[in-house]
Amino acid sequence: MVTNPNMSPTPKPATAKPRVPRWVWAIVGLAVFFCVIVPVGLVGVFASPFLMSRGGASKIAFVSKRDGNPDIYVMNANGGDLANLTNNPANDIGPTWSPDGKRIAFQSIRDECCTFKIYIMNSDGSDQKPLTKTTGSEYSPAWSPDGTKIVFGSDRDGNKEIYVINIDGSGLTRLTNTPADETNPDWSPDGKHIAFMSTKGDCCNRNEIYVMNADGSGVARLTNNPADDAEPAWSPDGKRIAFDSDRVGNYDIFVMNADGSSVTNLTNTAISEAYPIWSPDGLRIVYEAYNAGNWDIFVMNVDGSGQSPLTDNTAEDSIPAWSP
């Protein structure tokens, strides 16, 4: 038989596809949900900054008397894996992390009776060395954002003033020079400003929060309240400053804009809270609280919610510092 070339070829009969029962598709759907969607979703949740700052590599240094005298301790941001870093019979207080998280500055009276000096150690507690040597006392060290300098308070010239020094001990410079007591400085994240507390202009030695340029010029008052406003701490983005104040009776944690506006009480409780420090992601604040007759370390969200203890010890735990 000759096939007409102008004719279309006869189509092949369609082969019927076997029908898959609905229960099979249901099993496949469940498998995809639990094996793919849920794990991906959980990764997204646990990788969120909120929960990563709750644990992971983030650390909190603090002062504790649980071994007798005040020592510098460190723990995970969830309160676990606690370790004594200084373990010295002298008083070691006021820890602050270097910007790279590799070192901790603190104040200690180990070399001279009753006068604090600034020390630096590695973040594991090794290689503890004095940074300052003077007849006066030094207080509340804070690192510059580039890690090359430390600003601190000192009464080496009489009253407490703000000084800055290179981390090798050179280049000591006095930044303030007033009859008032000025201490607890904190460097802004961009390195341009330093917040501090001062009794300047107060008749009863109550502190107010001030800010100045990093060279000591351009001093401006941020708070103006009859109460005591103290311990300023910059937020990681440099837009806000946390501090503690007894303006409502007991000490609470407050936050304000970097220009002193929009002051908000975050804790507003019947107990006293002090020494606020921001988490590196800016989502949480760690602080000390006088809980059940004893100071412990607490943490909360930046809106004041979720206040919870990280330590619960019969000894005093205080002055926390969150690692970068």
Backbone as CSV, one residue per row, in Angstrom:
resi,resn,N_x,N_y,N_z,CA_x,CA_y,CA_z,C_x,C_y,C_z
1,MET,0.851,-1.158,0.000,0.000,0.000,0.000,0.893,1.215,0.000
2,VAL,0.544,2.161,-0.906,1.328,3.389,-0.996,0.656,4.456,-0.150
3,THR,1.441,5.112,0.661,0.894,6.147,1.553,0.902,7.477,0.842
4,ASN,-0.218,8.150,0.848,-0.355,9.469,0.236,0.482,10.459,1.053
5,PRO,1.443,11.097,0.414,2.312,12.021,1.164,1.576,13.249,1.666
6,ASN,0.394,13.549,1.111,-0.355,14.726,1.542,-1.274,14.424,2.726
7,MET,-1.343,13.191,3.132,-2.210,12.813,4.230,-1.436,12.938,5.550
8,SER,-2.107,13.356,6.568,-1.491,13.421,7.905,-1.370,12.034,8.450
9,PRO,-0.312,11.773,9.146,-0.155,10.456,9.741,-1.243,10.194,10.766
10,THR,-1.629,8.975,10.840,-2.676,8.599,11.783,-2.145,8.720,13.201
11,PRO,-2.814,9.496,14.066,-2.318,9.659,15.429,-2.369,8.351,16.174
12,LYS,-1.375,8.199,17.086,-1.362,7.011,17.916,-2.435,7.130,18.992
13,PRO,-3.030,6.040,19.312,-4.011,6.118,20.392,-3.330,6.519,21.704
14,ALA,-3.962,7.441,22.467,-3.401,7.921,23.730,-3.351,6.799,24.750
15,THR,-2.222,6.743,25.451,-2.081,5.744,26.508,-2.636,6.311,27.807
16,ALA,-3.575,5.673,28.424,-4.208,6.158,29.652,-3.214,6.118,30.811
17,LYS,-3.081,7.265,31.554,-2.201,7.330,32.723,-2.887,6.715,33.939
18,PRO,-2.146,5.959,34.685,-2.755,5.375,35.879,-3.131,6.458,36.876
19,ARG,-4.266,6.395,37.510,-4.763,7.399,38.459,-4.165,7.152,39.855
20,VAL,-3.575,8.222,40.431,-2.967,8.113,41.762,-4.034,8.356,42.813
21,PRO,-4.189,7.454,43.742,-5.197,7.645,44.798,-4.921,8.913,45.599
22,ARG,-5.985,9.554,46.098,-5.841,10.803,46.849,-5.026,10.620,48.136
23,TRP,-5.113,9.442,48.760,-4.374,9.243,50.005,-2.860,9.281,49.784
24,VAL,-2.410,8.913,48.565,-0.985,8.990,48.254,-0.534,10.446,48.221
25,TRP,-1.357,11.307,47.548,-1.021,12.733,47.495,-1.008,13.349,48.892
26,ALA,-1.876,12.898,49.755,-1.910,13.411,51.125,-0.610,13.090,51.857
27,ILE,-0.109,11.864,51.663,1.140,11.464,52.311,2.310,12.276,51.770
28,VAL,2.316,12.483,50.445,3.382,13.282,49.833,3.367,14.707,50.386
29,GLY,2.169,15.280,50.499,2.048,16.640,51.021,2.574,16.757,52.442
30,LEU,2.237,15.802,53.285,2.719,15.814,54.663,4.243,15.671,54.720
31,ALA,4.769,14.818,53.843,6.221,14.622,53.825,6.941,15.915,53.455
32,VAL,6.421,16.622,52.445,7.025,17.891,52.032,6.957,18.904,53.164
33,PHE,5.794,18.933,53.852,5.609,19.913,54.929,6.607,19.695,56.055
34,PHE,6.720,18.443,56.512,7.567,18.178,57.671,9.046,18.072,57.332
35,CYS,9.368,17.703,56.101,10.773,17.510,55.741,11.412,18.746,55.112
36,VAL,10.590,19.644,54.559,11.144,20.807,53.861,10.686,22.109,54.492
37,ILE,9.377,22.311,54.542,8.852,23.610,54.978,9.152,23.867,56.444
38,VAL,8.886,22.885,57.322,9.113,23.088,58.750,10.583,23.346,59.065
39,PRO,11.536,22.508,58.543,12.943,22.813,58.841,13.390,24.178,58.367
40,VAL,12.963,24.572,57.162,13.340,25.888,56.649,12.778,26.981,57.535
41,GLY,11.518,26.794,57.929,10.899,27.784,58.799,11.602,27.886,60.134
42,LEU,12.004,26.737,60.714,12.691,26.761,61.989,14.051,27.414,61.876
43,VAL,14.734,27.164,60.771,16.021,27.825,60.566,15.826,29.330,60.556
44,GLY,14.773,29.775,59.877,14.516,31.203,59.837,14.220,31.767,61.206
45,VAL,13.456,31.006,62.015,13.122,31.492,63.349,14.356,31.562,64.233
46,PHE,15.117,30.436,64.265,16.249,30.406,65.174,17.407,31.252,64.674
47,ALA,17.376,31.665,63.422,18.419,32.567,62.930,18.043,34.018,63.131
48,SER,16.837,34.274,63.677,16.422,35.655,63.869,17.313,36.321,64.905
49,PRO,17.564,37.637,64.783,18.431,38.324,65.727,17.936,38.194,67.152
50,PHE,16.599,38.171,67.356,16.046,38.116,68.699,16.537,36.877,69.429
51,LEU,16.429,35.705,68.756,16.822,34.480,69.430,18.321,34.239,69.359
52,MET,18.984,34.735,68.335,20.434,34.576,68.293,21.084,35.355,69.433
53,SER,20.502,36.516,69.785,21.062,37.273,70.879,20.746,36.618,72.216
54,ARG,19.784,35.725,72.241,19.422,35.023,73.466,20.421,33.914,73.774
55,GLY,21.132,33.451,72.781,22.099,32.379,73.013,23.245,32.518,72.046
56,GLY,23.661,31.393,71.467,24.704,31.451,70.463,26.019,31.919,71.033
57,ALA,26.785,32.688,70.236,28.120,33.099,70.619,28.127,34.309,71.543
58,SER,26.986,34.980,71.702,26.929,36.182,72.515,27.170,35.858,73.984
59,LYS,27.941,36.730,74.663,28.296,36.527,76.067,27.929,37.762,76.882
60,ILE,27.754,37.558,78.176,27.526,38.656,79.105,28.532,38.537,80.237
61,ALA,29.353,39.563,80.403,30.249,39.645,81.551,29.521,40.388,82.668
62,PHE,29.854,40.071,83.910,29.217,40.746,85.036,30.061,40.544,86.282
63,VAL,29.680,41.233,87.359,30.381,41.136,88.634,29.566,40.259,89.568
64,SER,30.248,39.373,90.291,29.549,38.514,91.251,30.397,38.307,92.492
65,LYS,29.697,38.195,93.616,30.339,37.895,94.893,30.125,36.439,95.296
66,ARG,29.742,35.597,94.355,29.377,34.222,94.703,30.553,33.392,95.218
67,ASP,31.780,33.845,94.966,32.946,33.153,95.510,33.573,33.925,96.662
68,GLY,32.849,34.908,97.192,33.333,35.669,98.341,33.480,37.144,98.038
69,ASN,34.512,37.523,97.299,34.741,38.920,96.930,34.275,39.154,95.490
70,PRO,34.115,40.404,95.082,33.674,40.676,93.702,34.708,40.241,92.661
71,ASP,34.294,39.401,91.739,35.117,38.961,90.616,34.341,39.193,89.317
72,ILE,35.066,39.184,88.188,34.440,39.284,86.874,34.094,37.877,86.387
73,TYR,32.843,37.673,86.071,32.365,36.401,85.533,31.868,36.617,84.105
74,VAL,31.688,35.521,83.394,31.090,35.568,82.066,30.111,34.413,81.943
75,MET,29.048,34.630,81.176,28.063,33.580,80.924,27.503,33.768,79.527
76,ASN,26.858,32.729,79.016,26.147,32.870,77.760,24.993,33.852,77.935
77,ALA,24.492,34.370,76.840,23.420,35.359,76.903,22.108,34.778,77.418
78,ASN,22.023,33.458,77.523,20.833,32.829,78.110,21.046,32.454,79.569
79,GLY,22.192,32.861,80.152,22.465,32.604,81.560,23.255,31.337,81.830
80,GLY,23.583,30.561,80.806,24.300,29.306,80.995,25.799,29.435,80.854
81,ASP,26.511,28.349,81.164,27.952,28.229,80.969,28.723,29.337,81.690
82,LEU,28.509,29.466,82.982,29.102,30.529,83.784,30.543,30.201,84.167
83,ALA,31.415,31.228,84.134,32.823,31.024,84.471,33.389,32.263,85.156
84,ASN,34.258,32.061,86.159,34.960,33.139,86.845,36.217,33.481,86.037
85,LEU,36.328,34.726,85.590,37.466,35.124,84.760,38.645,35.656,85.565
86,THR,38.386,36.434,86.617,39.491,37.072,87.334,39.982,36.231,88.504
87,ASN,39.096,35.714,89.326,39.446,34.790,90.414,40.609,35.328,91.233
88,ASN,40.431,36.554,91.745,41.477,37.246,92.477,40.941,37.669,93.837
89,PRO,41.750,37.636,94.906,41.244,38.031,96.224,40.891,39.507,96.338
90,ALA,41.333,40.327,95.391,40.974,41.747,95.384,39.605,41.950,94.740
91,ASN,39.091,43.163,94.813,37.811,43.484,94.202,38.000,43.824,92.723
92,ASP,37.339,43.080,91.842,37.367,43.328,90.403,35.947,43.636,89.960
93,ILE,35.718,44.812,89.361,34.368,45.220,88.980,34.402,45.964,87.642
94,GLY,33.222,46.333,87.152,33.106,47.210,85.984,33.610,46.652,84.677
95,PRO,33.219,45.427,84.250,33.731,44.891,82.984,33.162,45.613,81.771
96,THR,33.964,45.713,80.719,33.507,46.268,79.449,34.280,45.597,78.314
97,TRP,33.579,45.187,77.262,34.166,44.416,76.161,34.825,45.320,75.127
98,SER,35.924,44.844,74.570,36.509,45.513,73.411,35.593,45.308,72.206
99,PRO,35.662,46.192,71.205,34.756,46.075,70.046,34.866,44.757,69.300
100,ASP,36.035,44.111,69.319,36.182,42.825,68.635,35.850,41.635,69.538
101,GLY,35.490,41.897,70.794,35.107,40.840,71.716,36.249,39.999,72.242
102,LYS,37.487,40.392,71.950,38.641,39.573,72.345,39.209,39.945,73.710
103,ARG,38.887,41.149,74.201,39.427,41.596,75.476,38.350,42.244,76.342
104,ILE,38.634,42.328,77.632,37.733,42.950,78.593,38.546,43.903,79.459
105,ALA,38.114,45.135,79.572,38.703,46.076,80.521,37.848,46.062,81.791
106,PHE,38.490,46.319,82.920,37.768,46.345,84.194,38.567,47.151,85.199
107,GLN,38.019,47.372,86.381,38.735,48.095,87.420,38.978,47.167,88.603
108,SER,40.150,47.324,89.239,40.552,46.432,90.315,41.400,47.189,91.331
109,ILE,41.343,46.728,92.591,42.189,47.305,93.637,43.292,46.330,94.034
110,ARG,43.646,45.404,93.155,44.574,44.314,93.516,45.995,44.773,93.791
111,ASP,46.425,45.876,93.204,47.813,46.304,93.379,47.991,47.392,94.435
112,GLU,46.905,48.064,94.787,46.979,49.105,95.802,45.732,49.031,96.661
113,CYS,45.911,49.186,97.951,44.763,49.131,98.851,43.833,50.314,98.620
114,CYS,42.589,50.012,98.344,41.502,51.000,98.351,41.497,51.965,97.168
115,THR,42.348,51.787,96.178,42.283,52.623,94.975,42.174,51.732,93.742
116,PHE,41.157,52.001,92.940,40.920,51.205,91.732,41.825,51.662,90.596
117,LYS,42.298,50.701,89.814,43.042,50.958,88.588,42.367,50.215,87.436
118,ILE,42.594,50.683,86.215,42.025,50.036,85.037,42.941,48.898,84.594
119,TYR,42.355,47.739,84.371,43.079,46.559,83.891,42.472,46.096,82.565
120,ILE,43.263,45.352,81.813,42.790,44.712,80.581,43.178,43.241,80.629
121,MET,42.287,42.374,80.179,42.587,40.945,80.083,41.970,40.391,78.805
122,ASN,42.420,39.231,78.397,41.762,38.524,77.301,40.378,38.070,77.756
123,SER,39.510,37.804,76.802,38.118,37.474,77.131,37.986,36.142,77.845
124,ASP,39.060,35.333,77.871,39.031,34.077,78.628,39.633,34.244,80.022
125,GLY,40.002,35.487,80.382,40.555,35.768,81.696,42.068,35.747,81.763
126,SER,42.741,35.377,80.692,44.199,35.309,80.690,44.832,36.684,80.459
127,ASP,46.117,36.784,80.792,46.936,37.966,80.519,46.331,39.242,81.129
128,GLN,46.070,39.210,82.426,45.523,40.378,83.129,46.637,41.377,83.428
129,LYS,46.506,42.589,82.880,47.557,43.601,83.008,46.954,44.955,83.390
130,PRO,47.660,45.740,84.223,47.188,47.092,84.542,47.395,48.042,83.364
131,LEU,46.425,48.905,83.139,46.544,49.928,82.097,46.965,51.264,82.690
132,THR,46.442,51.587,83.869,46.716,52.878,84.492,47.495,52.683,85.782
133,LYS,48.329,53.672,86.109,49.088,53.674,87.360,49.112,55.104,87.880
134,THR,48.456,55.327,89.016,48.384,56.662,89.583,48.029,56.551,91.052
135,THR,48.132,57.659,91.769,47.782,57.641,93.182,46.270,57.720,93.391
136,GLY,45.530,58.125,92.367,44.082,58.227,92.474,43.391,56.941,92.059
137,SER,42.085,56.986,91.996,41.285,55.838,91.566,40.711,56.081,90.181
138,GLU,40.579,55.013,89.413,39.977,55.073,88.084,38.696,54.236,88.070
139,TYR,37.704,54.704,87.317,36.388,54.076,87.334,35.831,53.891,85.924
140,SER,34.984,52.910,85.781,34.066,52.761,84.644,34.743,52.918,83.282
141,PRO,35.628,52.023,82.896,36.253,52.122,81.566,35.277,51.805,80.447
142,ALA,35.513,52.393,79.281,34.713,52.109,78.081,35.625,52.233,76.866
143,TRP,35.522,51.282,75.943,36.378,51.256,74.757,35.876,52.216,73.685
144,SER,36.813,52.760,72.914,36.433,53.491,71.706,35.977,52.477,70.658
145,PRO,35.120,52.883,69.716,34.613,51.928,68.715,35.693,51.281,67.865
146,ASP,36.837,51.951,67.689,37.915,51.349,66.902,38.868,50.507,67.748
147,GLY,38.617,50.443,69.056,39.406,49.596,69.934,40.782,50.098,70.285
148,THR,41.102,51.363,69.977,42.455,51.879,70.214,42.582,52.679,71.502
149,LYS,41.457,53.085,72.098,41.485,53.932,73.288,40.466,53.446,74.313
150,ILE,40.665,53.881,75.544,39.709,53.629,76.623,39.445,54.951,77.331
151,VAL,38.175,55.271,77.494,37.763,56.447,78.247,37.323,55.982,79.629
152,PHE,37.589,56.790,80.650,37.283,56.367,82.017,37.172,57.589,82.921
153,GLY,36.646,57.370,84.121,36.600,58.416,85.129,37.751,58.250,86.103
154,SER,38.260,59.361,86.653,39.380,59.291,87.584,39.362,60.489,88.521
155,ASP,39.807,60.253,89.770,39.961,61.362,90.723,41.440,61.679,90.948
156,ARG,42.273,61.352,89.980,43.722,61.534,90.118,44.106,62.993,90.330
157,ASP,43.281,63.924,89.896,43.576,65.347,90.071,42.674,66.006,91.105
158,GLY,42.031,65.202,91.927,41.142,65.748,92.959,39.743,65.182,92.843
159,ASN,38.876,65.893,92.138,37.512,65.387,91.922,37.493,64.456,90.712
160,LYS,36.386,63.784,90.502,36.276,62.819,89.407,36.086,63.552,88.078
161,GLU,36.946,63.225,87.114,36.879,63.801,85.771,36.982,62.673,84.739
162,ILE,36.716,63.019,83.469,36.782,62.053,82.377,38.138,62.155,81.682
163,TYR,38.789,61.008,81.499,40.081,60.924,80.834,39.991,59.893,79.706
164,VAL,40.938,59.971,78.781,41.049,58.974,77.725,42.515,58.573,77.609
165,ILE,42.764,57.305,77.268,44.123,56.784,77.197,44.207,55.747,76.081
166,ASN,45.357,55.649,75.431,45.572,54.586,74.449,45.662,53.243,75.177
167,ILE,45.351,52.164,74.483,45.318,50.863,75.146,46.710,50.337,75.500
168,ASP,47.764,51.020,75.040,49.115,50.650,75.467,49.566,51.482,76.664
169,GLY,48.669,52.327,77.197,48.977,53.145,78.364,49.523,54.514,78.049
170,SER,49.713,54.835,76.792,50.252,56.138,76.406,49.117,57.121,76.098
171,GLY,49.504,58.380,75.920,48.573,59.391,75.429,47.444,59.747,76.377
172,LEU,47.693,59.761,77.684,46.650,60.123,78.639,46.206,61.569,78.414
173,THR,44.897,61.776,78.285,44.357,63.110,78.031,43.136,63.342,78.910
174,ARG,43.087,64.484,79.555,41.926,64.866,80.365,40.889,65.538,79.473
175,LEU,39.641,65.057,79.529,38.600,65.578,78.663,37.691,66.594,79.351
176,THR,37.479,66.449,80.652,36.640,67.405,81.386,37.475,68.067,82.465
177,ASN,37.055,69.255,82.863,37.789,70.000,83.896,36.817,70.960,84.575
178,THR,36.043,70.415,85.503,35.049,71.210,86.224,35.122,70.877,87.719
179,PRO,34.501,71.676,88.559,34.469,71.354,89.997,33.550,70.167,90.306
180,ALA,32.741,69.738,89.354,31.781,68.657,89.575,32.463,67.294,89.455
181,ASP,31.747,66.251,89.877,32.198,64.877,89.665,31.607,64.357,88.360
182,GLU,32.477,63.864,87.482,32.056,63.366,86.167,32.655,61.999,85.925
183,THR,31.816,61.024,85.633,32.297,59.656,85.469,31.314,58.850,84.620
184,ASN,31.540,57.527,84.563,30.712,56.593,83.788,30.540,57.013,82.333
185,PRO,31.651,57.254,81.618,31.540,57.640,80.206,31.192,56.448,79.321
186,ASP,30.569,56.729,78.194,30.276,55.696,77.197,30.403,56.303,75.813
187,TRP,31.175,55.651,74.956,31.486,56.162,73.627,30.341,55.857,72.661
188,SER,29.973,56.824,71.830,28.946,56.586,70.818,29.477,55.623,69.763
189,PRO,28.607,54.852,69.104,29.070,53.862,68.123,29.879,54.439,66.969
190,ASP,29.624,55.704,66.604,30.386,56.299,65.510,31.693,56.935,65.977
191,GLY,31.963,56.896,67.292,33.212,57.412,67.830,33.285,58.917,67.961
192,LYS,32.205,59.628,67.642,32.246,61.091,67.629,31.884,61.726,68.965
193,HIS,31.148,61.004,69.808,30.651,61.593,71.048,30.871,60.656,72.232
194,ILE,30.858,61.243,73.420,30.947,60.492,74.668,29.845,60.984,75.595
195,ALA,28.996,60.077,76.033,27.997,60.392,77.046,28.606,60.105,78.414
196,PHE,28.201,60.858,79.413,28.718,60.641,80.761,27.734,61.222,81.773
197,MET,27.963,60.941,83.044,27.113,61.519,84.078,27.925,62.512,84.890
198,SER,27.254,63.577,85.361,27.947,64.655,86.050,27.040,65.268,87.106
199,THR,27.652,65.725,88.204,26.918,66.445,89.239,26.935,67.952,88.982
200,LYS,27.438,68.350,87.831,27.560,69.766,87.499,26.212,70.469,87.572
201,GLY,26.161,71.571,88.314,24.936,72.360,88.394,23.923,71.832,89.387
202,ASP,24.286,70.808,90.184,23.335,70.258,91.143,23.829,70.530,92.557
203,CYS,22.907,70.953,93.415,23.291,71.319,94.773,23.477,70.114,95.678
204,CYS,22.917,68.944,95.276,22.881,67.781,96.178,23.646,66.578,95.629
205,ASN,24.598,66.826,94.724,25.409,65.755,94.127,24.582,64.711,93.390
206,ARG,23.451,65.144,92.826,22.684,64.244,91.967,23.224,64.358,90.543
207,ASN,23.250,63.238,89.864,23.821,63.193,88.514,22.800,63.560,87.449
208,GLU,23.299,64.126,86.375,22.548,64.306,85.143,23.374,63.704,84.006
209,ILE,22.716,63.396,82.884,23.404,62.837,81.725,23.829,63.965,80.789
210,TYR,25.088,63.950,80.408,25.652,64.922,79.481,26.248,64.184,78.282
211,VAL,26.528,64.927,77.223,27.237,64.389,76.069,28.243,65.435,75.599
212,MET,29.365,64.979,75.067,30.387,65.885,74.544,31.030,65.249,73.332
213,ASN,31.746,66.054,72.568,32.540,65.512,71.478,33.652,64.643,72.055
214,ALA,34.206,63.774,71.243,35.215,62.836,71.719,36.495,63.520,72.197
215,ASP,36.690,64.787,71.812,37.873,65.526,72.277,37.577,66.369,73.516
216,GLY,36.358,66.253,74.059,35.984,66.986,75.264,35.269,68.298,75.010
217,SER,35.160,68.705,73.773,34.487,69.973,73.447,32.981,69.755,73.285
218,GLY,32.253,70.857,73.196,30.830,70.795,72.874,29.981,70.069,73.898
219,VAL,30.211,70.320,75.188,29.440,69.640,76.235,27.997,70.118,76.218
220,ALA,27.053,69.176,76.244,25.628,69.502,76.246,24.912,68.638,77.277
221,ARG,23.967,69.232,77.966,23.185,68.523,78.987,21.984,67.855,78.333
222,LEU,21.792,66.553,78.613,20.682,65.808,78.011,19.498,65.647,78.945
223,THR,19.744,65.489,80.239,18.641,65.359,81.197,18.664,66.542,82.151
224,ASN,17.503,66.880,82.648,17.377,68.002,83.582,16.213,67.692,84.519
225,ASN,16.528,66.894,85.545,15.491,66.388,86.425,15.978,66.467,87.868
226,PRO,15.098,66.728,88.834,15.542,66.792,90.238,16.086,65.466,90.768
227,ALA,15.794,64.369,90.074,16.256,63.047,90.513,17.676,62.774,90.015
228,ASP,18.169,61.588,90.315,19.499,61.158,89.904,19.390,60.390,88.590
229,ASP,20.053,60.883,87.536,20.092,60.213,86.226,21.521,59.745,85.994
230,ALA,21.720,58.433,85.790,23.082,57.902,85.818,23.267,56.756,84.825
231,GLU,24.534,56.327,84.668,24.941,55.172,83.864,24.407,55.206,82.429
232,PRO,24.767,56.196,81.630,24.289,56.236,80.233,24.913,55.140,79.381
233,ALA,24.133,54.613,78.438,24.626,53.557,77.530,24.015,53.763,76.156
234,TRP,24.858,53.937,75.136,24.393,54.162,73.770,23.795,52.891,73.175
235,SER,22.759,53.053,72.373,22.246,51.940,71.581,23.219,51.662,70.433
236,PRO,23.226,50.442,69.886,24.171,50.114,68.813,24.052,51.000,67.575
237,ASP,22.855,51.544,67.312,22.694,52.421,66.143,22.976,53.882,66.470
238,GLY,23.280,54.182,67.727,23.616,55.543,68.127,22.441,56.490,68.219
239,LYS,21.227,55.988,68.096,20.052,56.863,68.090,19.434,57.078,69.467
240,ARG,19.755,56.179,70.414,19.149,56.270,71.742,20.194,56.042,72.834
241,ILE,19.839,56.467,74.032,20.684,56.267,75.205,19.815,55.709,76.323
242,ALA,20.237,54.601,76.886,19.572,54.045,78.064,20.289,54.560,79.309
243,PHE,19.564,54.688,80.412,20.168,55.123,81.671,19.258,54.696,82.818
244,ASP,19.746,54.815,84.051,18.899,54.538,85.200,18.626,55.826,85.962
245,SER,17.479,55.876,86.615,17.061,57.085,87.317,16.085,56.729,88.432
246,ASP,16.126,57.538,89.507,15.173,57.360,90.596,14.087,58.436,90.551
247,ARG,13.801,58.937,89.368,12.837,60.031,89.240,11.412,59.634,89.598
248,VAL,11.108,58.342,89.677,9.763,57.912,90.101,9.806,57.239,91.475
249,GLY,10.922,57.372,92.190,11.045,56.769,93.518,12.234,55.838,93.567
250,ASN,12.028,54.568,93.268,13.145,53.633,93.148,13.797,53.805,91.771
251,TYR,14.972,53.201,91.600,15.665,53.313,90.312,15.003,52.429,89.264
252,ASP,14.742,53.002,88.093,14.204,52.286,86.940,15.142,52.492,85.754
253,ILE,14.955,51.653,84.725,15.694,51.813,83.470,14.871,52.670,82.526
254,PHE,15.494,53.726,82.023,14.855,54.638,81.077,15.610,54.605,79.754
255,VAL,14.956,55.084,78.709,15.613,55.258,77.420,15.160,56.594,76.842
256,MET,16.050,57.271,76.128,15.728,58.549,75.493,16.430,58.614,74.154
257,ASN,15.996,59.539,73.328,16.713,59.798,72.084,18.082,60.386,72.408
258,ALA,18.996,60.315,71.466,20.364,60.770,71.701,20.458,62.268,71.964
259,ASP,19.392,63.009,71.649,19.376,64.443,71.932,18.674,64.764,73.251
260,GLY,18.274,63.718,73.999,17.626,63.911,75.294,16.110,63.944,75.251
261,SER,15.518,63.851,74.081,14.059,63.901,73.954,13.433,62.525,74.130
262,SER,12.118,62.511,74.314,11.310,61.276,74.369,11.817,60.292,75.428
263,VAL,11.885,60.765,76.666,12.304,59.902,77.769,11.182,58.927,78.110
264,THR,11.514,57.628,78.185,10.531,56.581,78.449,11.030,55.653,79.545
265,ASN,10.158,55.367,80.512,10.473,54.402,81.574,10.206,53.001,81.043
266,LEU,11.230,52.162,81.002,11.085,50.809,80.464,10.672,49.788,81.511
267,THR,11.197,49.907,82.726,10.931,48.868,83.726,9.711,49.197,84.585
268,ASN,9.693,50.364,85.214,8.511,50.832,85.962,8.002,49.765,86.934
269,THR,8.882,49.280,87.796,8.519,48.250,88.760,8.724,48.758,90.183
270,ALA,8.364,47.937,91.154,8.517,48.299,92.555,9.922,48.020,93.070
271,ILE,10.754,47.332,92.275,12.138,47.058,92.668,13.068,48.014,91.932
272,SER,14.317,48.080,92.355,15.284,48.974,91.718,16.042,48.248,90.614
273,GLU,16.247,48.949,89.497,17.028,48.434,88.365,18.069,49.474,87.960
274,ALA,19.234,49.012,87.514,20.322,49.933,87.171,21.275,49.297,86.166
275,TYR,22.236,50.071,85.691,23.302,49.656,84.774,22.769,48.962,83.502
276,PRO,22.004,49.677,82.695,21.528,49.067,81.443,22.621,48.986,80.387
277,ILE,22.625,47.891,79.624,23.547,47.706,78.498,22.777,47.041,77.362
278,TRP,22.935,47.541,76.145,22.205,47.027,74.989,22.845,45.735,74.473
279,SER,22.005,44.864,73.919,22.523,43.721,73.175,23.118,44.228,71.865
280,PRO,24.052,43.500,71.253,24.692,43.995,70.023,23.728,44.210,68.866
281,ASP,22.592,43.500,68.849,21.609,43.712,67.780,20.598,44.803,68.129
282,GLY,20.700,45.383,69.325,19.819,46.465,69.725,18.405,46.052,70.079
283,LEU,18.159,44.763,70.219,16.809,44.276,70.485,16.517,44.057,71.961
284,ARG,17.558,43.966,72.778,17.368,43.670,74.187,18.287,44.537,75.037
285,ILE,17.973,44.601,76.320,18.790,45.330,77.281,19.016,44.436,78.491
286,VAL,20.274,44.305,78.896,20.613,43.579,80.117,20.871,44.612,81.207
287,TYR,20.551,44.267,82.456,20.666,45.229,83.550,20.705,44.476,84.867
288,GLU,20.976,45.186,85.953,20.921,44.595,87.277,19.623,45.009,87.958
289,ALA,19.054,44.113,88.766,17.799,44.386,89.459,17.873,43.852,90.881
290,TYR,17.316,44.621,91.809,17.288,44.210,93.205,16.095,43.298,93.412
291,ASN,16.346,42.003,93.265,15.286,41.002,93.231,15.260,40.191,94.522
292,ALA,14.163,40.261,95.257,13.986,39.466,96.486,15.143,39.675,97.459
293,GLY,15.534,40.926,97.652,16.569,41.240,98.622,17.985,41.042,98.148
294,ASN,18.184,40.880,96.834,19.526,40.628,96.312,19.610,41.119,94.871
295,TRP,20.793,41.587,94.453,20.987,42.029,93.078,21.233,40.831,92.164
296,ASP,20.501,40.772,91.054,20.677,39.746,90.033,20.720,40.397,88.655
297,ILE,21.148,39.635,87.657,21.198,40.110,86.280,19.878,39.765,85.593
298,PHE,19.264,40.763,84.976,17.999,40.602,84.256,18.195,41.000,82.798
299,VAL,17.250,40.605,81.963,17.237,40.997,80.563,15.798,41.300,80.168
300,MET,15.625,42.207,79.205,14.288,42.550,78.720,14.371,42.980,77.268
301,ASN,13.224,43.045,76.610,13.147,43.609,75.272,13.283,45.130,75.364
302,VAL,13.605,45.775,74.264,13.852,47.214,74.301,12.587,48.034,74.535
303,ASP,11.424,47.409,74.461,10.196,48.123,74.794,9.794,47.905,76.247
304,GLY,10.638,47.197,77.024,10.358,46.956,78.432,9.639,45.651,78.717
305,SER,9.198,44.954,77.687,8.495,43.689,77.884,9.489,42.552,78.101
306,GLY,8.979,41.423,78.570,9.800,40.227,78.709,10.897,40.322,79.745
307,GLN,10.662,41.021,80.849,11.675,41.142,81.893,11.857,39.796,82.591
308,SER,13.073,39.276,82.571,13.320,37.963,83.157,14.741,37.881,83.706
309,PRO,14.960,37.108,84.784,16.297,36.994,85.380,17.194,36.036,84.609
310,LEU,18.467,36.382,84.518,19.477,35.483,83.966,20.254,34.791,85.076
311,THR,20.344,35.435,86.231,20.983,34.819,87.390,19.992,34.805,88.542
312,ASP,20.153,33.838,89.436,19.325,33.723,90.632,20.198,33.104,91.710
313,ASN,20.969,33.965,92.375,21.989,33.498,93.291,21.869,34.247,94.607
314,THR,22.227,33.608,95.698,22.156,34.275,96.997,23.217,35.358,97.129
315,ALA,24.274,35.283,96.316,25.291,36.336,96.297,24.889,37.422,95.304
316,GLU,25.535,38.557,95.404,25.209,39.691,94.537,25.791,39.516,93.140
317,ASP,24.951,39.658,92.101,25.370,39.690,90.700,24.991,41.060,90.142
318,SER,25.930,41.774,89.536,25.676,43.165,89.147,26.557,43.589,87.989
319,ILE,26.331,44.808,87.525,27.124,45.513,86.500,27.389,44.624,85.269
320,PRO,26.359,44.316,84.494,26.552,43.449,83.316,27.131,44.205,82.124
321,ALA,27.697,43.459,81.184,28.221,44.017,79.938,28.051,42.970,78.835
322,TRP,27.359,43.342,77.757,27.076,42.400,76.665,28.197,42.430,75.638
323,SER,28.660,41.264,75.225,29.746,41.197,74.249,29.264,41.595,72.862
324,PRO,30.181,42.043,71.990,29.798,42.395,70.605,29.256,41.181,69.849
